[in-house]
Amino acid sequence: MVDGIAAVVNSNVITYGQVRELLMFRQRSLNELYQGEELKAKMKESQDAALKDLIDRQLIIDSFKEQGFQIPDYIIEDRIQNIIREEFGGDRIAFVRTLRAQGFSLSRFREIEREKIIVQAMRQRAVRSDFVISPDKVESFYRRNLSEYSSPEEVRLSMIVLRVEEDGSDDPAAAKRSMAEEIRGKLADGADFAGMAQMYSEDSTAEIGGDWGWIDRKTLNQELNNAAFSLQPGQLSRVIQLGDSFYIMRVEARKAAVTQPLAELRDEISKKLFEEERLRLQEQWIETLREKAYVKVY
């Protein structure tokens, strides 16, 4: 459908063209991130959200008009001049050319900016901003989300991995273990771990000297984790066999688990909860507008 009615709000029609206009930039980014069925689902989700935004905007504008408010033209012009100055270096011709390339006329852009100012002003007017987030709420949020403010215990790990392969011997696993024990012995005598890993290791980190970087207890399986986290910096593990592989590990450094104290986070959490409450109150206000209005979605 080239165009049609997407919704009616009181006596105002919202068209599919308006929905597409709002979606223009959102869906461009979706096309870059998704494809196939996932893209279709994201497009539908984006379309539904855009239609809801347009309905909410119309409800707010109707409320603005019902209360007899006005936005002086000079405020709109100041807004447009600021956009031209900040985004186009003061070049009005380049600004108009960009609008046309995006399918907007100057009068349509002016109307969109007017509506943005109305919506912003009405949202601020509808919700008081003098409410206070209590210390109890801040502390409760901190306790519920403690993992977000904690970094786990970590070790900086280097590892050599040898894998058992058929080599014609009677017991290839025993031969590989013997080789692993010999390598460990050389490391214990001071051989360079990175050089030995580059020479002998058979995993993907061999080229970088067996460096696994910083790992936490979720990175490896339980037996390797237990061994790695029992080591102090500079210590070598024993030769560990798991299935058809042998592992030699060395811990380079350790980091203890750290949790940021509430005292450092109180202002941040308070601001977050304040914003959440403000948005909740705004949505509650829009819901009252919706209850008093005629809204039909097609």
Rosetta silent file (secondary structure, phi, psi, omega in degrees, C-alpha in Angstrom):
SEQUENCE: MVDGIAAVVNSNVITYGQVRELLMFRQRSLNELYQGEELKAKMKESQDAALKDLIDRQLIIDSFKEQGFQIPDYIIEDRIQNIIREEFGGDRIAFVRTLRAQGFSLSRFREIEREKIIVQAMRQRAVRSDFVISPDKVESFYRRNLSEYSSPEEVRLSMIVLRVEEDGSDDPAAAKRSMAEEIRGKLADGADFAGMAQMYSEDSTAEIGGDWGWIDRKTLNQELNNAAFSLQPGQLSRVIQLGDSFYIMRVEARKAAVTQPLAELRDEISKKLFEEERLRLQEQWIETLREKAYVKVY
SCORE:     score description
SCORE:     0.000 S_00000001
   1 L     0.000  124.898 -179.622    0.000    0.000    0.000 S_00000001
   2 L   -62.606  -46.439  175.689    1.477    3.345   -1.084 S_00000001
   3 L  -156.524  166.674 -178.748   -0.313    5.108    1.750 S_00000001
   4 L   173.948 -178.621 -177.569   -3.293    4.591    3.979 S_00000001
   5 E   -88.364  121.100  176.793   -4.630    5.044    7.462 S_00000001
   6 E   -90.975  -34.601 -179.695   -2.498    3.458   10.165 S_00000001
   7 E  -164.084  158.807  173.145   -4.471    4.860   13.106 S_00000001
   8 E  -122.646  129.696  177.547   -7.013    7.484   14.115 S_00000001
   9 E  -121.710  110.254 -172.828   -6.496    9.575   17.249 S_00000001
  10 L    55.226 -116.787  179.882   -9.564   11.645   18.100 S_00000001
  11 L  -104.039   14.269 -176.384  -10.182   13.472   14.797 S_00000001
  12 E  -106.862  137.622  178.997   -6.619   13.087   13.532 S_00000001
  13 E  -100.138  131.869  170.998   -5.431   10.526   11.011 S_00000001
  14 E  -105.543  122.611 -175.086   -1.980    8.926   11.248 S_00000001
  15 E   -97.623  163.170  174.534   -0.930    7.565    7.866 S_00000001
  16 H   -63.208  -29.371  176.888    1.457    4.818    6.883 S_00000001
  17 H   -61.797  -40.063  177.693    3.490    7.564    5.213 S_00000001
  18 H   -66.399  -38.039  177.934    4.050    9.205    8.596 S_00000001
  19 H   -63.587  -45.807  179.412    5.099    5.868   10.057 S_00000001
  20 H   -62.209  -37.970  179.288    7.581    5.342    7.212 S_00000001
  21 H   -59.964  -43.474  179.670    8.870    8.867    7.681 S_00000001
  22 H   -70.334  -30.283 -176.634    9.642    8.149   11.337 S_00000001
  23 H   -83.343   -9.768 -170.196   11.163    4.764   10.451 S_00000001
  24 H   -48.450  -50.622 -175.403   13.450    6.099    7.733 S_00000001
  25 H   -86.029  -32.537  178.944   16.620    6.178    9.811 S_00000001
  26 H   -61.497  -46.027 -173.904   15.743    3.407   12.266 S_00000001
  27 H   -75.728  -23.340  175.138   15.239    0.800    9.559 S_00000001
  28 H   -62.165  -42.919  179.353   18.385    1.782    7.699 S_00000001
  29 H   -70.367  -34.125  177.703   20.427    0.716   10.711 S_00000001
  30 H   -63.603  -38.743  178.570   18.367   -2.474   11.106 S_00000001
  31 H   -60.987  -29.112 -179.589   19.188   -3.431    7.514 S_00000001
  32 H   -80.671  -23.692 -173.308   22.866   -3.223    8.407 S_00000001
  33 H  -100.141  -28.798 -172.258   22.531   -5.366   11.544 S_00000001
  34 L  -130.188  167.442  174.970   20.023   -8.106   10.675 S_00000001
  35 L  -154.776  167.036  177.262   18.804  -10.231    7.787 S_00000001
  36 H    62.680 -142.020 -176.595   16.179  -12.842    6.910 S_00000001
  37 H   -64.102  -34.053  178.878   13.464  -13.669    9.435 S_00000001
  38 H   -65.270  -38.742  177.497   15.256  -11.817   12.211 S_00000001
  39 H   -63.843  -42.950  179.013   15.244   -8.658   10.086 S_00000001
  40 H   -59.545  -44.267 -179.259   11.493   -9.056    9.418 S_00000001
  41 H   -64.463  -42.098  179.376   10.796   -9.431   13.139 S_00000001
  42 H   -67.298  -37.078  177.915   12.920   -6.388   14.003 S_00000001
  43 H   -63.494  -43.412  179.814   11.239   -4.339   11.255 S_00000001
  44 H   -64.507  -42.963  178.465    7.789   -5.251   12.599 S_00000001
  45 H   -61.413  -41.401  179.577    8.874   -4.408   16.138 S_00000001
  46 H   -67.207  -39.165  179.097   10.274   -1.083   14.932 S_00000001
  47 H   -64.875  -43.389  179.162    7.094   -0.306   12.977 S_00000001
  48 H   -62.689  -41.160  179.640    4.882   -1.012   16.007 S_00000001
  49 H   -66.207  -38.776  179.181    7.072    1.202   18.187 S_00000001
  50 H   -65.197  -41.390  178.845    6.975    4.014   15.613 S_00000001
  51 H   -64.829  -40.921  177.216    3.172    3.869   15.424 S_00000001
  52 H   -61.728  -42.378  178.269    2.918    3.978   19.216 S_00000001
  53 H   -59.728  -42.198 -179.395    5.236    6.996   19.272 S_00000001
  54 H   -67.250  -38.727  177.819    3.057    8.784   16.721 S_00000001
  55 H   -64.842  -46.545  178.794   -0.133    7.997   18.666 S_00000001
  56 H   -60.490  -42.049 -179.574    1.419    9.241   21.912 S_00000001
  57 H   -62.104  -42.119 -179.810    2.655   12.371   20.164 S_00000001
  58 H   -67.255  -37.836  176.521   -0.811   13.118   18.779 S_00000001
  59 H   -60.697  -41.552 -179.697   -2.413   12.601   22.189 S_00000001
  60 H   -68.413  -42.732  179.562    0.023   15.086   23.701 S_00000001
  61 H   -63.764  -40.203  177.420   -0.497   17.632   20.906 S_00000001
  62 H   -62.057  -41.179  178.130   -4.287   17.367   21.303 S_00000001
  63 H   -63.814  -39.810  177.674   -3.914   17.979   25.030 S_00000001
  64 H   -58.956  -46.204 -178.443   -1.717   20.995   24.266 S_00000001
  65 H   -69.065  -40.747 -179.627   -4.381   22.451   21.961 S_00000001
  66 H   -58.941  -34.504 -178.430   -7.257   21.694   24.330 S_00000001
  67 L   -86.502    3.162  174.247   -5.549   23.724   27.042 S_00000001
  68 L    73.123   21.522  179.650   -5.109   26.666   24.672 S_00000001
  69 L   -77.456  160.086  178.438   -1.308   26.742   24.740 S_00000001
  70 L  -138.369  148.052  171.643    0.734   28.298   21.945 S_00000001
  71 L  -112.466  114.727  179.776    4.316   28.000   20.709 S_00000001
  72 L   -60.022  145.002 -177.976    5.561   31.322   19.260 S_00000001
  73 H   -60.433  -32.755 -175.896    6.968   31.049   15.734 S_00000001
  74 H   -64.689  -27.724  178.001   10.279   32.596   16.764 S_00000001
  75 H   -66.495  -40.622  177.965   11.004   29.573   19.005 S_00000001
  76 H   -64.985  -43.938 -179.447   10.672   27.257   15.999 S_00000001
  77 H   -64.456  -39.805  176.694   12.870   29.512   13.893 S_00000001
  78 H   -60.404  -40.943  179.357   15.506   29.675   16.636 S_00000001
  79 H   -61.825  -45.289 -178.272   15.503   25.868   16.766 S_00000001
  80 H   -67.097  -40.528  178.298   16.000   25.611   13.003 S_00000001
  81 H   -62.677  -37.735  177.204   18.745   28.261   13.011 S_00000001
  82 H   -63.316  -41.514  178.304   20.561   26.319   15.741 S_00000001
  83 H   -62.625  -45.107 -179.745   20.367   23.137   13.631 S_00000001
  84 H   -62.695  -41.106 -177.511   21.720   24.990   10.560 S_00000001
  85 H   -70.569  -44.043 -173.343   24.534   26.543   12.594 S_00000001
  86 H   -82.433  -33.726 -174.553   25.548   23.402   14.524 S_00000001
  87 H  -104.947  -16.948 -177.012   25.056   20.704   11.873 S_00000001
  88 H  -128.127   15.306  177.423   25.603   22.582    8.596 S_00000001
  89 L    59.355   27.091  179.279   28.126   25.245    9.585 S_00000001
  90 L    84.071    3.162 -177.327   25.557   27.975    8.982 S_00000001
  91 L   -87.728   98.615 -177.603   24.982   26.920    5.334 S_00000001
  92 H   -67.078  -33.798 -179.580   21.214   27.200    4.831 S_00000001
  93 H   -65.157  -43.181  177.994   21.418   26.030    1.229 S_00000001
  94 H   -63.285  -37.262  177.929   23.153   22.798    2.274 S_00000001
  95 H   -61.951  -49.026 -178.874   20.483   22.325    4.962 S_00000001
  96 H   -65.156  -39.292  179.178   17.610   22.697    2.469 S_00000001
  97 H   -61.919  -40.328  179.041   19.383   20.440   -0.040 S_00000001
  98 H   -66.213  -41.468  177.446   19.736   17.720    2.623 S_00000001
  99 H   -57.959  -46.505 -178.303   16.046   18.024    3.543 S_00000001
 100 H   -63.905  -39.337  179.174   15.009   17.537   -0.088 S_00000001
 101 H   -62.690  -29.197 -179.985   17.330   14.538   -0.465 S_00000001
 102 L   -93.235    3.109  176.227   15.566   12.969    2.520 S_00000001
 103 L    85.414   19.026  179.516   12.102   13.744    1.141 S_00000001
 104 L  -109.347  141.982  166.699   11.255   16.643    3.470 S_00000001
 105 L   -91.019  162.256  179.286   10.049   20.121    2.607 S_00000001
 106 H   -63.688  -38.255  179.945   11.113   23.016    4.825 S_00000001
 107 H   -66.209  -38.022  178.233    7.510   23.545    5.953 S_00000001
 108 H   -67.500  -42.089  178.796    7.188   19.863    6.904 S_00000001
 109 H   -62.591  -41.088  178.956   10.477   19.962    8.818 S_00000001
 110 H   -61.001  -40.873  179.850    9.307   23.108   10.615 S_00000001
 111 H   -66.641  -39.680  177.631    6.087   21.329   11.624 S_00000001
 112 H   -61.480  -44.567  179.790    8.011   18.293   12.901 S_00000001
 113 H   -65.324  -37.254  176.474   10.232   20.527   15.035 S_00000001
 114 H   -59.835  -46.094 -179.120    7.153   22.356   16.370 S_00000001
 115 H   -64.638  -37.985  177.755    5.633   19.051   17.427 S_00000001
 116 H   -61.259  -42.955 -179.431    8.904   17.972   19.092 S_00000001
 117 H   -65.704  -41.942  178.966    8.983   21.163   21.147 S_00000001
 118 H   -60.840  -48.662 -177.563    5.332   20.756   22.141 S_00000001
 119 H   -61.825  -44.919 -179.642    5.839   17.129   23.210 S_00000001
 120 H   -62.163  -45.579 -178.786    8.973   17.948   25.187 S_00000001
 121 H   -65.304  -40.875 -178.459    7.333   20.908   26.948 S_00000001
 122 H   -69.557  -37.677  177.316    4.155   18.985   27.759 S_00000001
 123 H   -62.633  -43.875  179.400    6.066   15.996   29.131 S_00000001
 124 H   -65.521  -37.105 -178.224    8.055   18.266   31.426 S_00000001
 125 H   -71.168  -33.478 -172.982    4.916   20.107   32.508 S_00000001
 126 H   -75.212  -26.354 -173.679    2.948   16.936   33.205 S_00000001
 127 L  -118.246  120.014  177.850    5.441   15.341   35.568 S_00000001
 128 L   -66.903  148.734 -176.789    6.720   17.133   38.618 S_00000001
 129 L  -115.794   17.206 -178.299   10.464   16.901   39.110 S_00000001
 130 L  -100.578    9.866  178.030   10.662   17.602   42.827 S_00000001
 131 L   -74.848  157.794 -174.735   10.210   13.998   43.964 S_00000001
 132 L  -121.823  136.958  174.351   13.078   12.396   45.884 S_00000001
 133 L   -85.965  120.420 -174.944   14.540    8.899   45.599 S_00000001
 134 L   -72.350  152.699  176.459   14.841    7.572   49.147 S_00000001
 135 H   -57.713  -33.554  179.462   18.101    6.044   50.440 S_00000001
 136 H   -63.253  -40.020  179.194   16.216    2.775   51.055 S_00000001
 137 H   -66.620  -39.687  178.530   15.320    2.514   47.368 S_00000001
 138 H   -62.345  -46.181 -178.656   18.915    3.176   46.354 S_00000001
 139 H   -66.481  -38.356  178.841   20.224    0.519   48.743 S_00000001
 140 H   -64.346  -43.679  178.268   17.586   -2.002   47.636 S_00000001
 141 H   -62.327  -42.674  179.672   18.490   -1.465   43.960 S_00000001
 142 H   -59.549  -44.887 -179.142   22.190   -1.844   44.795 S_00000001
 143 H   -66.457  -39.767 -178.957   21.610   -5.169   46.578 S_00000001
 144 H   -68.824  -26.503 -174.169   19.421   -6.541   43.765 S_00000001
 145 L  -118.748   32.115 -175.460   21.978   -5.621   41.106 S_00000001
 146 H   -57.601  -34.598 -177.766   25.190   -6.297   42.993 S_00000001
 147 H   -63.183  -28.633  179.442   26.603   -8.381   40.134 S_00000001
 148 H   -68.497  -24.019 -175.749   26.548   -5.302   37.863 S_00000001
 149 H  -108.493   18.342 -178.787   28.866   -3.497   40.244 S_00000001
 150 E  -125.002  141.329  171.179   31.226   -6.412   40.866 S_00000001
 151 E  -111.782  134.545 -174.090   34.178   -7.737   38.896 S_00000001
 152 L   -74.563  166.524  171.936   35.027  -11.417   39.495 S_00000001
 153 L   -61.661  137.365 -178.210   38.324  -12.876   40.623 S_00000001
 154 E  -137.099  154.165  170.974   40.612  -13.239   37.596 S_00000001
 155 E  -128.029  146.606  172.180   43.994  -14.688   36.683 S_00000001
 156 E   -89.910  114.574 -166.426   46.283  -13.829   33.785 S_00000001
 157 E  -115.780  137.887  167.333   46.931  -17.281   32.319 S_00000001
 158 E  -116.824  144.553 -173.726   49.438  -18.840   29.958 S_00000001
 159 E  -148.489  140.708  172.363   48.874  -22.401   28.796 S_00000001
 160 E  -113.385  131.321 -177.590   50.514  -25.107   26.695 S_00000001
 161 E  -121.620  126.624  175.503   48.229  -27.773   25.247 S_00000001
 162 E  -116.990  134.264 -176.530   49.422  -31.093   23.811 S_00000001
 163 E  -113.664  138.425 -179.117   46.988  -33.397   22.016 S_00000001
 164 L   -75.799  129.764  176.649   47.283  -37.172   21.689 S_00000001
 165 L  -135.545  150.074  177.216   47.525  -38.393   18.099 S_00000001
 166 L   -64.591  123.516 -178.562   48.210  -41.814   16.627 S_00000001
 167 L  -127.092   13.397  179.211   51.933  -41.931   15.917 S_00000001
 168 L    90.051   -8.965  179.893   52.514  -45.645   15.407 S_00000001
 169 L   -83.159  164.423 -178.926   53.652  -46.248   18.989 S_00000001
 170 L   -67.794  -32.389 -176.623   52.002  -48.766   21.296 S_00000001
 171 L  -139.371   81.826 -177.295   50.804  -46.066   23.718 S_00000001
 172 H   -61.640  -30.395  179.624   50.633  -42.586   22.110 S_00000001
 173 H   -65.988  -41.493  179.220   49.018  -41.116   25.262 S_00000001
 174 H   -65.444  -38.156  179.028   51.970  -42.228   27.399 S_00000001
 175 H   -65.124  -40.337 -179.835   54.391  -40.777   24.861 S_00000001
 176 H   -69.247  -37.854  177.317   52.543  -37.457   24.877 S_00000001
 177 H   -64.210  -41.406  178.923   52.463  -37.374   28.687 S_00000001
 178 H   -60.246  -40.009  178.758   56.199  -38.029   28.764 S_00000001
 179 H   -65.810  -41.988  179.675   56.684  -35.125   26.380 S_00000001
 180 H   -63.215  -41.514  179.809   54.460  -32.881   28.546 S_00000001
 181 H   -65.916  -36.715  178.353   56.417  -33.789   31.688 S_00000001
 182 H   -65.251  -43.024  178.639   59.682  -33.030   29.901 S_00000001
 183 H   -63.080  -43.143 -179.632   58.358  -29.606   28.801 S_00000001
 184 H   -62.795  -38.964  178.629   57.177  -28.861   32.325 S_00000001
 185 H   -60.963  -42.591  178.286   60.583  -29.795   33.684 S_00000001
 186 H   -64.515  -39.156  178.042   62.287  -27.349   31.323 S_00000001
 187 H   -64.730  -40.510  179.074   59.822  -24.632   32.329 S_00000001
 188 H   -64.529  -27.605  179.300   60.510  -25.323   36.012 S_00000001
 189 L   -86.149    1.501  174.509   64.223  -24.933   35.256 S_00000001
 190 L   110.651    5.574  178.109   63.608  -21.481   33.789 S_00000001
 191 L   -62.379  149.522 -178.620   62.799  -22.061   30.109 S_00000001
 192 L   -70.252  120.316 -175.610   60.810  -19.265   28.452 S_00000001
 193 H   -62.255  -47.061 -176.826   57.121  -20.192   28.601 S_00000001
 194 H   -60.886  -42.647  179.283   56.121  -18.181   25.512 S_00000001
 195 H   -64.439  -40.914  178.251   58.923  -19.709   23.454 S_00000001
 196 H   -65.876  -38.510  178.640   58.029  -23.240   24.573 S_00000001
 197 H   -64.478  -42.906  179.139   54.360  -22.613   23.803 S_00000001
 198 H   -62.979  -32.423 -177.347   55.198  -21.380   20.302 S_00000001
 199 H   -81.408  -39.799 -168.922   57.322  -24.473   19.727 S_00000001
 200 H  -116.895  -26.786 -172.084   55.122  -27.193   21.246 S_00000001
 201 L   -66.207  146.312 -176.080   51.581  -26.020   22.044 S_00000001
 202 L  -120.644   33.941  173.362   48.791  -27.294   19.819 S_00000001
 203 L  -121.052 -179.622 -170.018   45.999  -24.852   20.536 S_00000001
 204 L   -69.871  -13.183 -178.663   44.979  -21.553   18.937 S_00000001
 205 L   -95.746    5.651 -176.210   47.099  -19.413   21.300 S_00000001
 206 H   -57.681  -43.009 -175.498   50.404  -21.056   20.385 S_00000001
 207 H   -64.456  -23.862  179.324   51.453  -18.216   18.051 S_00000001
 208 H  -106.174   26.964  173.590   51.077  -15.677   20.872 S_00000001
 209 L    75.425   24.925  178.440   53.022  -17.741   23.358 S_00000001
 210 L    72.944   18.699 -176.494   50.059  -19.541   24.941 S_00000001
 211 E   -79.599  114.712  177.564   48.699  -16.267   26.342 S_00000001
 212 E   -95.567   -0.890 -179.228   45.034  -16.644   27.352 S_00000001
 213 E    68.604 -158.764  179.508   44.856  -13.185   28.851 S_00000001
 214 E   -81.838  128.291  178.742   42.672  -12.480   31.883 S_00000001
 215 E  -127.571  152.880  172.322   40.131  -15.217   32.612 S_00000001
 216 L  -109.176 -172.848 -174.553   37.496  -15.711   35.294 S_00000001
 217 L   -73.998   -2.138  178.256   36.084  -18.945   36.699 S_00000001
 218 L   -96.351   -5.352 -172.301   33.599  -19.262   33.825 S_00000001
 219 L   -77.683  -44.641 -175.533   36.246  -19.492   31.088 S_00000001
 220 L  -109.306  172.821  175.889   37.568  -23.047   31.526 S_00000001
 221 L   -73.212  172.158 -168.314   36.071  -26.326   32.702 S_00000001
 222 H   -61.176  -43.535 -176.561   35.981  -27.070   36.413 S_00000001
 223 H   -65.889  -43.620  178.436   39.204  -29.079   36.700 S_00000001
 224 H   -67.270  -39.149  176.432   41.284  -26.531   34.789 S_00000001
 225 H   -58.506  -48.648 -178.626   39.643  -23.681   36.704 S_00000001
 226 H   -58.069  -41.573 -179.919   40.470  -25.309   40.029 S_00000001
 227 H   -68.482  -46.794 -177.060   44.076  -25.753   38.988 S_00000001
 228 H   -61.741  -44.433 -174.921   44.478  -22.257   37.534 S_00000001
 229 L   -81.808   -1.647  173.864   42.929  -20.462   40.509 S_00000001
 230 L   -92.160   -7.876 -176.068   45.017  -22.437   43.001 S_00000001
 231 L   -91.046  148.163  171.742   48.240  -21.017   41.525 S_00000001
 232 L   -96.605  159.524 -179.876   50.081  -17.912   42.633 S_00000001
 233 L   -52.129  129.938 -179.675   51.773  -15.609   40.100 S_00000001
 234 L    92.966  -12.698 -177.852   54.765  -17.354   38.543 S_00000001
 235 L   -83.206  146.668  174.382   53.677  -20.855   39.596 S_00000001
 236 E   -98.291  146.546  171.825   53.334  -23.766   37.167 S_00000001
 237 L   -81.532  166.933  167.753   50.548  -26.323   37.325 S_00000001
 238 L   -70.148  171.416  172.111   51.191  -30.027   37.231 S_00000001
 239 L   -73.968  122.481 -176.720   50.585  -31.755   33.887 S_00000001
 240 E  -110.632  126.746  177.152   46.800  -32.152   33.698 S_00000001
 241 E  -102.977  127.762  172.780   45.204  -34.746   31.439 S_00000001
 242 E  -131.563  111.401 -177.349   41.665  -34.220   30.203 S_00000001
 243 L    61.617 -125.522 -178.519   40.547  -36.708   27.588 S_00000001
 244 L   -99.661   23.650 -179.097   43.132  -36.804   24.831 S_00000001
 245 E  -129.054  149.420  176.719   44.821  -33.533   25.810 S_00000001
 246 E  -119.374  137.968 -174.530   47.528  -32.533   28.291 S_00000001
 247 E  -124.297  138.610  170.662   47.685  -29.055   29.813 S_00000001
 248 E  -126.742  124.422 -175.945   50.468  -27.083   31.480 S_00000001
 249 E  -120.887  149.306  170.049   49.429  -23.736   32.960 S_00000001
 250 E  -135.730  132.877  176.987   51.241  -20.813   34.497 S_00000001
 251 E   -91.294  126.645 -179.303   49.570  -17.884   36.241 S_00000001
 252 E   -90.203  -34.645 -178.314   51.211  -14.560   35.429 S_00000001
 253 E  -161.396  165.412 -179.868   49.118  -12.330   37.724 S_00000001
 254 E  -132.824  150.336  170.586   45.952  -12.309   39.811 S_00000001
 255 E  -127.618  128.648  176.917   43.109   -9.900   40.459 S_00000001
 256 L   -75.103  155.044  174.306   40.895  -10.284   43.496 S_00000001
 257 L   -62.307  137.260 -177.197   37.132  -10.000   43.156 S_00000001
 258 E  -131.253  133.349  173.915   36.090   -6.370   43.645 S_00000001
 259 E  -119.985  124.608  177.712   32.692   -4.869   44.417 S_00000001
 260 L   -63.221  133.515  179.718   32.235   -1.124   44.154 S_00000001
 261 L   -71.363  151.072 -179.748   30.976    0.229   47.480 S_00000001
 262 H   -57.194  -35.185 -178.075   27.538    1.789   47.662 S_00000001
 263 H   -58.043  -34.252  179.639   29.073    5.098   48.777 S_00000001
 264 H   -78.903  -19.775 -172.503   30.731    5.465   45.348 S_00000001
 265 H  -108.136   -7.327 -171.654   27.568    4.533   43.460 S_00000001
 266 H   -56.415  -46.867 -178.659   24.840    6.269   45.426 S_00000001
 267 H   -64.719  -42.977 -179.976   24.600    9.348   43.168 S_00000001
 268 H   -61.315  -46.823 -179.274   24.698    7.257   39.976 S_00000001
 269 H   -66.649  -40.592  179.500   21.977    4.881   41.186 S_00000001
 270 H   -60.133  -42.692  178.430   19.862    7.756   42.500 S_00000001
 271 H   -64.742  -40.796  179.613   19.983    9.458   39.076 S_00000001
 272 H   -62.908  -46.782 -179.887   19.089    6.206   37.331 S_00000001
 273 H   -67.202  -34.939  176.838   16.099    5.582   39.623 S_00000001
 274 H   -61.572  -46.100 -179.410   15.021    9.224   39.278 S_00000001
 275 H   -65.460  -41.076  178.006   14.973    8.909   35.481 S_00000001
 276 H   -61.942  -41.532  179.543   13.096    5.598   35.632 S_00000001
 277 H   -67.972  -39.144  178.475   10.487    7.127   37.925 S_00000001
 278 H   -62.252  -43.387  178.834   10.158   10.189   35.710 S_00000001
 279 H   -67.134  -36.419  178.001    9.563    7.991   32.650 S_00000001
 280 H   -63.861  -43.287  179.386    7.068    5.875   34.595 S_00000001
 281 H   -66.834  -36.976  176.643    5.100    8.964   35.606 S_00000001
 282 H   -64.396  -43.355  178.659    5.171   10.258   32.037 S_00000001
 283 H   -64.556  -37.303  176.853    3.824    6.955   30.737 S_00000001
 284 H   -62.813  -41.359  177.989    1.150    7.031   33.433 S_00000001
 285 H   -64.438  -44.622  178.989    0.162   10.524   32.292 S_00000001
 286 H   -63.089  -34.911  177.940   -0.017    9.460   28.626 S_00000001
 287 H   -63.224  -36.520  176.571   -2.170    6.513   29.666 S_00000001
 288 H   -66.913  -36.177  175.768   -4.689    8.939   31.202 S_00000001
 289 H   -64.678  -40.178 -178.932   -4.726   10.853   27.905 S_00000001
 290 H   -65.053  -38.310 -179.243   -5.294    7.588   26.058 S_00000001
 291 H   -65.674  -30.350 -178.109   -8.201    6.644   28.317 S_00000001
 292 H   -90.388   -8.051 -173.814   -9.994    9.915   27.569 S_00000001
 293 L  -105.350  167.944  171.378   -9.321    9.820   23.817 S_00000001
 294 L   -98.295  117.354  179.382  -10.608    7.905   20.816 S_00000001
 295 E  -129.870  124.317  176.464   -7.806    5.747   19.451 S_00000001
 296 E  -132.548  125.434  178.877   -8.243    3.161   16.700 S_00000001
 297 E  -104.113  133.098 -177.601   -5.345    1.251   15.140 S_00000001
 298 L  -100.698    0.000    0.000   -5.868   -0.353   11.722 S_00000001
